[in-house]
Amino acid sequence: MKELLDDESLDPKKLFNKDEYSTVIIGRDGFTEKQNELADVIESLLDPNLEREKKELLLAEIKKAKAGNMLLKAIESCDKSGDQAKLIAACWECDLDFSAHFFNFVKLACNSDFSVAMEALTVIENCEEKIDSNELNKSLLFAKESNSTNKELVNDLLNNIEQRML
């Protein structure tokens, strides 16, 4: 055990270095064994060598477990935009409805990183439930005031919100 603690490659400062590692903190405290397995499934989505068939199985597990909230926690804790975009894509790819988190995805759709914004807009486009008018007004105001460099995506977002207000 002491040898493991002395191993410099396990230095926490190094492991949390955003340039070298991608760290997603899902918050496993108090989780059941099943929930820990789901956290592992979500983390597996970030594997750069993940094959499509395996990804489909992982997405099916997320859908079956209705693990949308856990996926949202992972997105919030993700510090690399490329990994964040993968997790946001998983939201629409697993075919869960994220209408209850509409404003969260509006904020992500106004992100200056194109992939994050594009994937978030796709989640918004796939929201099926009716969105509360206060939520739509708040979303519209946020999008209009956005400083995002992705003007076309923000315009698409504004159109989507306005259509929902009709």
Secondary structure as UniProt FT lines:
FT   HELIX           2..6
FT   HELIX           8..10
FT   HELIX           12..15
FT   TURN            18..20
FT   TURN            29..30
FT   HELIX           33..44
FT   TURN            45..46
FT   TURN            48..49
FT   HELIX           52..65
FT   HELIX           68..77
FT   HELIX           81..93
FT   TURN            94..95
FT   HELIX           99..101
FT   HELIX           102..109
FT   HELIX           114..125
FT   HELIX           133..144
FT   HELIX           151..165
//
